């Protein structure tokens, strides 16, 4: 028997009936959902949100609310700055510039501070102190000095190479300075030999962990003695642009002592400047030494004046310009004590740093 297959004439109809009604276009039924929360830029809403922060128990929601508060406050601050600048421009002048608050601007007042015009009492004291015959007589360029300053640089017993190299750099920086190794000599014999050879000051560099850490400066023959903490020491070869030559300096530099405002600060500045010959002179100099005081830290920098010739791309007829080149070394001093008389004489302390009593406020400075 032969079986005949009948053609399915209604196949398209069946498929149409099974597929159901035609699907509508999905783009027509898409709903644009705009459920974004309005930004709370209103000042009253920000204040209310700040008050409700502590009542939000969910940590993530509390953090999100806090970020909204910070963003709104930042926008309000920027708008106030723009408004102040616009009002200043409308008046024909720039907006009032506010001085930023720093530790120096918020410094606690000190009774020993001297004004920019000076103090007659302090000037009279400095005219009769131990450095008067070196500094005050050098006002005419160094020719009238009663004593020519000479510095002896030495170190503690058994120091490393870095400390010895730092001592040699100091001796090359200061004119009329001599570096001598300690060789385990007692300190009394070192001071006696310095007095016999007419040195006016002795600097002793101490070290810790093979690094220079202290500097003891005593003036001869009557003192005083300064004890400093030494930090951030960088030798000339460690500078970003080390100098090409490493010769000892024989010309007296220009000494700048900046931002020493109190009586103690001025005494420290005079003690540091008294190791340089002609420190107070006003003549022309080939190099400059700077003692910059900032928050009772004294930063030492040594620069040399150089003439830079115009390059190949300069305009015709361009003249050489003067520039500063750092020679080094560089270091930072922190005063620990000031003692009357030379080292070993048993003099009393004019000033002694007491950490638990003097460091209670970050805005209190002594120099």
VEXDREN-2710 file (C-alpha; in Angstrom, 1 decimal):
% VEXDREN-2710
k/r/px/py/pz
1/UNK/0.0/0.0/0.0
2/UNK/1.2/3.3/-0.9
3/UNK/0.8/6.2/1.6
4/UNK/0.3/9.6/0.2
5/UNK/1.4/12.6/2.2
6/UNK/-1.0/15.4/1.9
7/UNK/0.5/18.9/1.5
8/UNK/-0.1/21.1/4.6
9/UNK/-1.8/23.9/3.0
10/UNK/-2.8/25.5/6.3
11/UNK/0.8/25.6/7.7
12/UNK/1.1/29.3/7.5
13/UNK/-2.3/29.7/9.1
14/UNK/-1.3/27.4/12.0
15/UNK/1.9/29.3/12.6
16/UNK/0.0/32.5/12.6
17/UNK/-2.5/31.2/15.1
18/UNK/0.2/29.8/17.4
19/UNK/2.3/32.9/17.3
20/UNK/-0.5/35.0/18.9
21/UNK/-1.1/38.7/18.3
22/UNK/1.7/40.7/16.8
23/UNK/4.1/42.2/19.4
24/UNK/3.9/45.9/19.6
25/UNK/7.0/48.0/19.2
26/UNK/9.2/47.9/22.3
27/UNK/10.3/51.5/21.8
28/UNK/6.8/52.7/22.1
29/UNK/6.2/51.2/25.5
30/UNK/9.6/52.1/27.0
31/UNK/9.1/54.6/29.8
32/UNK/11.7/57.1/30.6
33/UNK/12.2/56.7/34.3
34/UNK/13.4/59.8/36.0
35/UNK/13.7/58.9/39.6
36/UNK/16.7/61.1/40.4
37/UNK/16.5/62.9/43.7
38/UNK/16.6/66.6/43.5
39/UNK/19.9/68.1/44.7
40/UNK/19.8/69.7/48.0
41/UNK/21.6/73.0/47.5
42/UNK/19.4/75.0/49.8
43/UNK/21.2/76.2/52.9
44/UNK/18.2/75.2/55.1
45/UNK/18.1/71.7/53.7
46/UNK/21.9/71.3/54.3
47/UNK/21.6/72.4/57.9
48/UNK/18.7/70.0/58.4
49/UNK/20.6/67.1/56.8
50/UNK/23.6/67.9/59.0
51/UNK/21.4/67.6/62.0
52/UNK/20.0/64.3/60.8
53/UNK/23.3/62.6/60.1
54/UNK/23.6/61.2/63.5
55/UNK/20.1/59.7/63.3
56/UNK/20.9/57.7/60.1
57/UNK/21.7/54.2/61.4
58/UNK/22.7/52.7/58.0
59/UNK/26.4/53.3/57.4
60/UNK/26.2/53.5/53.6
61/UNK/23.3/56.0/53.6
62/UNK/25.0/58.1/56.3
63/UNK/28.2/58.2/54.2
64/UNK/26.3/59.2/51.1
65/UNK/24.5/61.9/53.0
66/UNK/27.7/63.2/54.4
67/UNK/29.2/63.4/50.9
68/UNK/26.2/65.4/49.8
69/UNK/26.8/67.8/52.6
70/UNK/30.5/68.2/51.7
71/UNK/29.7/68.8/48.0
72/UNK/27.1/71.4/48.8
73/UNK/29.4/73.3/51.2
74/UNK/32.1/73.3/48.6
75/UNK/29.8/74.7/45.9
76/UNK/28.6/77.4/48.3
77/UNK/32.2/78.3/49.1
78/UNK/33.1/78.6/45.4
79/UNK/30.0/80.7/44.8
80/UNK/31.0/83.1/47.6
81/UNK/34.5/83.4/46.3
82/UNK/33.2/84.2/42.8
83/UNK/30.7/86.8/44.2
84/UNK/33.5/88.5/46.2
85/UNK/35.7/88.7/43.2
86/UNK/32.9/90.0/41.0
87/UNK/32.0/92.7/43.5
88/UNK/35.7/93.7/43.7
89/UNK/36.0/93.9/40.0
90/UNK/32.8/96.0/39.8
91/UNK/34.3/98.5/42.2
92/UNK/37.4/98.9/40.0
93/UNK/39.8/97.0/42.3
94/UNK/40.6/93.4/43.0
95/UNK/38.8/91.6/45.7
96/UNK/40.2/91.8/49.3
97/UNK/42.9/89.1/49.5
98/UNK/42.9/87.3/52.8
99/UNK/46.2/86.3/54.3
100/UNK/46.3/82.5/54.8
101/UNK/46.4/81.2/58.3
102/UNK/49.8/79.7/59.1
103/UNK/51.6/78.8/62.3
104/UNK/53.7/82.0/61.8
105/UNK/50.7/84.3/61.3
106/UNK/49.0/82.7/64.3
107/UNK/52.1/82.9/66.5
108/UNK/51.5/83.6/70.2
109/UNK/52.8/87.0/71.3
110/UNK/56.1/87.1/73.0
111/UNK/57.2/89.9/75.3
112/UNK/60.8/89.8/74.0
113/UNK/59.9/90.4/70.4
114/UNK/61.5/93.4/68.7
115/UNK/59.8/95.4/66.1
116/UNK/61.1/96.2/62.6
117/UNK/62.4/99.5/63.8
118/UNK/64.5/97.9/66.4
119/UNK/64.7/98.3/70.2
120/UNK/67.1/100.8/71.8
121/UNK/67.6/98.6/74.8
122/UNK/68.5/95.6/72.7
123/UNK/70.8/97.6/70.5
124/UNK/72.6/98.9/73.6
125/UNK/73.0/95.3/74.8
126/UNK/74.3/94.1/71.5
127/UNK/76.8/97.0/71.4
128/UNK/78.5/95.6/74.5
129/UNK/78.1/91.8/74.0
130/UNK/80.8/89.3/73.2
131/UNK/80.5/89.7/69.4
132/UNK/80.7/93.5/69.2
133/UNK/84.4/93.6/68.4
134/UNK/83.7/91.3/65.4
135/UNK/80.3/92.3/64.0
136/UNK/79.9/96.0/64.9
137/UNK/83.4/96.9/63.8
138/UNK/82.8/95.2/60.4
139/UNK/80.2/97.8/59.3
140/UNK/82.7/99.5/57.1
141/UNK/83.5/96.4/55.1
142/UNK/85.6/94.4/57.5
143/UNK/88.6/96.7/57.6
144/UNK/87.8/98.0/61.1
145/UNK/87.5/94.6/62.9
146/UNK/89.2/94.5/66.2
147/UNK/89.3/90.7/66.0
148/UNK/89.5/88.6/62.9
149/UNK/87.3/85.5/63.4
150/UNK/89.0/82.2/63.1
151/UNK/87.0/78.9/63.4
152/UNK/88.4/75.5/64.5
153/UNK/86.2/72.6/63.3
154/UNK/86.5/69.2/64.9
155/UNK/84.3/66.3/65.8
156/UNK/83.7/63.7/68.5
157/UNK/85.7/60.6/69.0
158/UNK/85.6/57.8/66.4
159/UNK/83.3/59.3/63.8
160/UNK/82.4/57.9/60.4
161/UNK/83.4/59.1/56.9
162/UNK/80.2/61.2/56.4
163/UNK/80.8/63.2/59.5
164/UNK/84.4/63.9/58.7
165/UNK/83.4/64.9/55.1
166/UNK/80.8/67.3/56.6
167/UNK/83.5/68.9/58.8
168/UNK/85.7/69.4/55.8
169/UNK/82.9/71.1/53.9
170/UNK/82.3/73.5/56.8
171/UNK/86.0/74.3/56.9
172/UNK/85.9/75.1/53.2
173/UNK/82.8/77.2/53.5
174/UNK/84.0/79.5/56.3
175/UNK/87.0/81.6/55.5
176/UNK/89.9/81.3/58.0
177/UNK/88.5/78.0/59.2
178/UNK/90.7/75.0/60.0
179/UNK/89.6/71.4/60.3
180/UNK/91.5/69.1/62.7
181/UNK/90.7/65.6/63.6
182/UNK/90.0/64.9/67.3
183/UNK/92.4/61.9/67.6
184/UNK/90.8/61.1/71.1
185/UNK/92.2/64.3/72.6
186/UNK/90.3/65.5/75.7
187/UNK/88.1/68.5/75.1
188/UNK/90.0/70.6/77.5
189/UNK/93.2/70.2/75.6
190/UNK/91.4/71.1/72.3
191/UNK/90.0/74.3/73.8
192/UNK/93.4/75.2/75.4
193/UNK/95.2/74.7/72.1
194/UNK/92.5/76.8/70.3
195/UNK/93.0/79.7/72.7
196/UNK/96.7/79.5/72.3
197/UNK/96.5/79.8/68.6
198/UNK/94.0/82.7/68.8
199/UNK/90.9/80.9/67.4
200/UNK/87.7/82.9/68.1
201/UNK/85.3/79.9/68.0
202/UNK/85.3/76.1/68.1
203/UNK/82.7/74.0/66.5
204/UNK/82.4/70.3/67.5
205/UNK/80.2/68.0/65.4
206/UNK/78.8/64.9/67.0
207/UNK/77.2/61.9/65.3
208/UNK/74.7/59.2/65.9
209/UNK/74.3/56.1/63.7
210/UNK/77.2/57.3/61.6
211/UNK/75.4/60.5/60.7
212/UNK/76.1/64.1/62.1
213/UNK/73.4/64.9/64.6
214/UNK/74.7/67.7/66.9
215/UNK/76.7/70.9/66.6
216/UNK/78.3/72.6/69.6
217/UNK/79.5/76.1/68.9
218/UNK/81.6/77.8/71.6
219/UNK/83.1/81.3/71.3
220/UNK/86.5/82.1/72.8
221/UNK/87.6/83.4/75.2
222/UNK/84.4/84.6/77.0
223/UNK/81.7/82.5/75.4
224/UNK/78.8/82.0/74.9
225/UNK/78.2/78.3/74.0
226/UNK/75.4/77.2/71.6
227/UNK/74.1/73.6/71.5
228/UNK/72.2/72.7/68.3
229/UNK/70.5/69.6/67.0
230/UNK/71.8/69.0/63.5
231/UNK/69.6/67.4/60.8
232/UNK/68.9/67.2/57.1
233/UNK/72.6/67.3/56.2
234/UNK/73.4/67.2/52.5
235/UNK/76.9/67.4/51.2
236/UNK/77.8/69.3/48.0
237/UNK/77.9/66.2/45.9
238/UNK/74.4/65.2/47.0
239/UNK/72.8/68.4/45.7
240/UNK/70.5/68.3/42.7
241/UNK/73.1/70.3/40.7
242/UNK/76.5/69.8/42.4
243/UNK/79.1/72.4/41.8
244/UNK/81.9/71.6/39.4
245/UNK/84.8/72.8/41.6
246/UNK/85.4/72.0/45.2
247/UNK/87.9/74.6/46.3
248/UNK/88.0/76.3/49.7
249/UNK/86.4/79.7/49.8
250/UNK/88.8/82.6/50.7
251/UNK/86.5/85.6/50.0
252/UNK/84.3/86.7/52.8
253/UNK/80.6/86.0/51.9
254/UNK/77.6/88.1/52.5
255/UNK/75.8/86.7/55.6
256/UNK/72.0/87.0/55.7
257/UNK/70.1/86.2/59.0
258/UNK/66.4/86.2/58.3
259/UNK/63.4/86.2/60.6
260/UNK/65.1/86.3/64.0
261/UNK/62.6/88.5/65.9
262/UNK/63.1/87.9/69.6
263/UNK/66.1/88.8/71.9
264/UNK/67.1/85.2/71.9
265/UNK/66.8/84.9/68.2
266/UNK/69.0/88.0/67.6
267/UNK/71.6/86.6/70.0
268/UNK/71.6/83.3/68.1
269/UNK/71.9/85.1/64.8
270/UNK/74.9/87.2/66.0
271/UNK/76.6/84.1/67.3
272/UNK/76.2/82.3/64.0
273/UNK/77.3/85.4/62.0
274/UNK/80.4/86.0/64.1
275/UNK/82.2/83.0/62.7
276/UNK/82.4/84.8/59.2
277/UNK/84.8/87.7/58.6
278/UNK/83.2/90.9/57.5
279/UNK/79.7/89.5/58.1
280/UNK/78.1/92.9/58.4
281/UNK/79.9/94.6/55.5
282/UNK/77.9/96.2/52.7
283/UNK/80.5/95.8/49.9
284/UNK/80.0/93.6/46.9
285/UNK/80.3/89.8/47.5
286/UNK/80.8/86.8/45.2
287/UNK/78.8/84.5/47.4
288/UNK/76.1/84.6/50.0
289/UNK/75.4/82.5/53.2
290/UNK/71.9/82.4/54.6
291/UNK/70.6/81.5/58.0
292/UNK/66.8/81.4/57.6
293/UNK/64.7/80.9/60.7
294/UNK/61.3/79.3/60.3
295/UNK/59.4/77.9/63.3
296/UNK/62.6/77.8/65.4
297/UNK/64.4/75.8/62.7
298/UNK/67.5/77.5/61.3
299/UNK/68.1/76.5/57.6
300/UNK/71.6/77.0/56.3
301/UNK/72.1/77.6/52.5
302/UNK/75.3/78.6/50.6
303/UNK/75.1/80.1/47.2
304/UNK/77.5/81.6/44.7
305/UNK/76.8/84.5/42.2
306/UNK/77.5/83.4/38.7
307/UNK/77.1/85.1/35.3
308/UNK/75.2/83.1/32.7
309/UNK/76.0/83.9/29.1
310/UNK/73.0/84.1/26.7
311/UNK/72.3/81.0/24.7
312/UNK/72.3/80.3/21.0
313/UNK/68.6/81.2/20.7
314/UNK/68.9/84.5/22.6
315/UNK/68.2/87.9/20.9
316/UNK/71.2/89.7/19.4
317/UNK/72.8/92.0/21.9
318/UNK/71.5/90.1/24.9
319/UNK/73.6/90.7/28.0
320/UNK/74.7/88.0/30.5
321/UNK/72.4/87.7/33.6
322/UNK/73.3/87.1/37.2
323/UNK/72.1/83.9/38.8
324/UNK/72.6/82.0/42.0
325/UNK/74.2/78.6/42.2
326/UNK/73.9/76.5/45.3
327/UNK/77.4/75.4/46.5
328/UNK/76.5/73.6/49.7
329/UNK/76.5/72.1/52.2
330/UNK/73.0/72.5/53.4
331/UNK/71.7/71.6/56.9
332/UNK/69.2/72.5/59.6
333/UNK/69.8/73.6/63.1
334/UNK/67.5/73.5/66.1
335/UNK/68.6/75.3/69.3
336/UNK/68.8/73.2/72.4
337/UNK/70.6/75.4/74.9
338/UNK/72.5/78.6/75.3
339/UNK/75.1/78.7/78.0
340/UNK/77.2/81.6/79.3
341/UNK/80.9/81.4/79.1
342/UNK/83.0/79.0/77.0
343/UNK/82.5/75.3/77.0
344/UNK/83.7/73.6/80.2
345/UNK/83.7/76.8/82.3
346/UNK/80.7/75.8/84.3
347/UNK/78.6/78.8/83.3
348/UNK/74.9/79.0/83.8
349/UNK/72.2/78.5/81.2
350/UNK/70.8/81.6/79.5
351/UNK/68.2/79.5/77.8
352/UNK/67.4/75.8/78.0
353/UNK/64.8/73.9/75.9
354/UNK/62.4/72.0/78.1
355/UNK/60.3/69.9/75.9
356/UNK/57.4/69.1/78.2
357/UNK/57.0/72.7/79.3
358/UNK/57.7/74.6/76.1
359/UNK/56.2/72.4/73.4
360/UNK/52.6/72.5/74.7
361/UNK/51.5/74.8/71.9
362/UNK/52.5/74.6/68.2
363/UNK/52.1/78.3/67.8
364/UNK/54.7/79.2/70.4
365/UNK/58.2/80.0/69.0
366/UNK/61.3/81.4/70.8
367/UNK/63.5/82.7/68.0
END
